[in-house]
Amino acid sequence: MNDVSLSVIDLFKRYPGADEGVNAVDGVSFDVEEGQFYTLLGPSGCGKTTTLRCVAGLERTDSGTIVLGGRPVNQVTPKIFVRPEERDIGMVFQSYAIWPHMTVFENVAFPLRGFARSRKHLRRTEINERVTKALETVQLGAFAERPAPKLSGGQQQRLALARALALEPKLLLLDEPLSNLDASLRELMRTELRRLQRQVGVTTLYVTHDQQEALSMSNRVAVMENGKIVQAARPREIYRRPITKFVASFVGRTNLMDVTIIGKGQGDHLRLDTPAGVVEAICPADIRDNDEALLSVRPENIQLHAARPPEGTPNVYPGMVEYVLFLGESCEYQVRVGHQQLICRVNPDIVFRRRDDVFVELPTEHCVVVSDEHGTTPETRQDEEDDDDEFETFGVDPLSAPLESV
Ligand SMILES: Nc1ncnc2c1ncn2[C@@H]1O[C@H](COP(=O)(O)OP(=O)(O)OP(=O)(O)O)[C@@H](O)[C@H]1O
């Protein structure tokens, strides 16, 4: 197991307001290992930014402990509060906060001079070296003397990153840094940001409401709802094995069905009564006794057949196509099965029409029982087999990102 770089333990932060105020962060705990890219993902208002700001020291917490690189920086008893500028962190926010009257070089050098005044003495040559190195890392070396406003959006984003990296922080905090970019640049910068983070090796806490960003960039994703972490796991697990209805529907699209558990199926599968018929499904142990359970099946995991699949294929049901949407790379069908409507996304070469009779197959490994609970805080799952880098497994060559166009 790697060293833990950041530990957040039972963090609470309440803002005063009407009635009882707002529990912005409601008992949040998580660990980020050295060099990891850890993402807090959730809808607007779920407490991501407040958590990040508490880690940065920009907010006083009501209770909870924050340990950075083995050193408590926030604690209630005995009281510890380390000021933001003494926490060894670099930050990049949604608005890059580039200083428009300075050159690219000056934008990176300025905080180092302030830094030198506050505690560590950095000589002019050391500042120059750090700035040059940071600008080269983000491939802005050639732009050092350019006025900062004369950079493109993607370049400004990289400048903000260089400024944070030049501080050589123990922890990099990124709050929705891509959300001001247009869609195609955002996609490019996603790869680029992750490449830089790996290259520099800096432990990173990232905040976003964008599930694709979270899934594609992170080693670990913590999904937040109402100030709590509801599930924390590797991206693949979050997507394939959501544990609550909220996670299943916030991270990607899914079909949800009411279920009643009627018995054991093959292996550790369960047999469920659903409006589509009896379904054999995977059911996490902690949901087995839960009355409020639902079945989640992702649209792309459903298979449609013109003829009945071979005898013994589990979870096959006759259905009728209600509508078809051609989406280019796939086709979306709404199919009625028993009392249930299912959305299916299949290869566009498979052509069914409205009112066609079809056979719908719900592969057991993709039928996942989820709870309907909200705001519980289950144990963070540390996966046994820990390849720890979804980025590589998705087959992206991190060094091939075309920077010139950014
Ligand atoms: N300074 C403040 N005073 C009062 N309430 C606040 C303050 N800052 C945040 N809140 C409230 O705390 C809750 C969590 O806010 P926070 O900004 O952490 O959420 P978020 O998940 O980062 O949302 P977003 O993605 O919209 O930034 C929200 O209900 C918000 O309205």
The ligand as an SDF file (V2000), in Angstrom:
LIG
                    3D

 31 33  0  0  0  0  0  0  0  0999 V2000
  -20.4680   30.7440    1.8690 N   0  0  0  0  0  0  0  0  0  0  0  0
  -21.5910   30.0490    1.9490 C   0  0  0  0  0  0  0  0  0  0  0  0
  -22.6040   30.4380    2.7470 N   0  0  0  0  0  0  0  0  0  0  0  0
  -23.7300   29.7130    2.8600 C   0  0  0  0  0  0  0  0  0  0  0  0
  -23.9620   28.5500    2.2030 N   0  0  0  0  0  0  0  0  0  0  0  0
  -22.9850   28.1120    1.3950 C   0  0  0  0  0  0  0  0  0  0  0  0
  -21.7550   28.8250    1.2100 C   0  0  0  0  0  0  0  0  0  0  0  0
  -20.9860   28.1270    0.3570 N   0  0  0  0  0  0  0  0  0  0  0  0
  -21.6870   27.0280   -0.0130 C   0  0  0  0  0  0  0  0  0  0  0  0
  -22.8860   27.0240    0.6220 N   0  0  0  0  0  0  0  0  0  0  0  0
  -23.9130   25.9780    0.5100 C   0  0  0  0  0  0  0  0  0  0  0  0
  -23.3190   24.7610    0.8870 O   0  0  0  0  0  0  0  0  0  0  0  0
  -23.7690   23.7110    0.0530 C   0  0  0  0  0  0  0  0  0  0  0  0
  -22.5830   23.0450   -0.6200 C   0  0  0  0  0  0  0  0  0  0  0  0
  -21.9890   23.9850   -1.5040 O   0  0  0  0  0  0  0  0  0  0  0  0
  -20.6930   23.6380   -2.3850 P   0  0  0  0  0  0  0  0  0  0  0  0
  -20.2950   24.8800   -3.1060 O   0  0  0  0  0  0  0  0  0  0  0  0
  -19.6950   22.9830   -1.5250 O   0  0  0  0  0  0  0  0  0  0  0  0
  -21.2910   22.5680   -3.3770 O   0  0  0  0  0  0  0  0  0  0  0  0
  -20.6860   22.0260   -4.7410 P   0  0  0  0  0  0  0  0  0  0  0  0
  -20.9860   20.5880   -4.7750 O   0  0  0  0  0  0  0  0  0  0  0  0
  -19.2630   22.4210   -4.8740 O   0  0  0  0  0  0  0  0  0  0  0  0
  -21.5730   22.7800   -5.8060 O   0  0  0  0  0  0  0  0  0  0  0  0
  -21.1340   23.4900   -7.1840 P   0  0  0  0  0  0  0  0  0  0  0  0
  -20.7260   22.3930   -8.1050 O   0  0  0  0  0  0  0  0  0  0  0  0
  -22.3800   24.1960   -7.6120 O   0  0  0  0  0  0  0  0  0  0  0  0
  -20.0010   24.4300   -6.8380 O   0  0  0  0  0  0  0  0  0  0  0  0
  -24.7580   24.3330   -0.9140 C   0  0  0  0  0  0  0  0  0  0  0  0
  -26.0520   24.1470   -0.4120 O   0  0  0  0  0  0  0  0  0  0  0  0
  -24.3790   25.7900   -0.9190 C   0  0  0  0  0  0  0  0  0  0  0  0
  -25.4850   26.6090   -1.2150 O   0  0  0  0  0  0  0  0  0  0  0  0
  1  2  1  0
  2  3  1  0
  2  7  2  0
  3  4  2  0
  4  5  1  0
  5  6  2  0
  6  7  1  0
  6 10  1  0
  7  8  1  0
  8  9  2  0
  9 10  1  0
 10 11  1  0
 11 12  1  0
 11 30  1  0
 12 13  1  0
 13 14  1  0
 13 28  1  0
 14 15  1  0
 15 16  1  0
 16 17  2  0
 16 18  1  0
 16 19  1  0
 19 20  1  0
 20 21  2  0
 20 22  1  0
 20 23  1  0
 23 24  1  0
 24 25  2  0
 24 26  1  0
 24 27  1  0
 28 29  1  0
 28 30  1  0
 30 31  1  0
M  END
$$$$
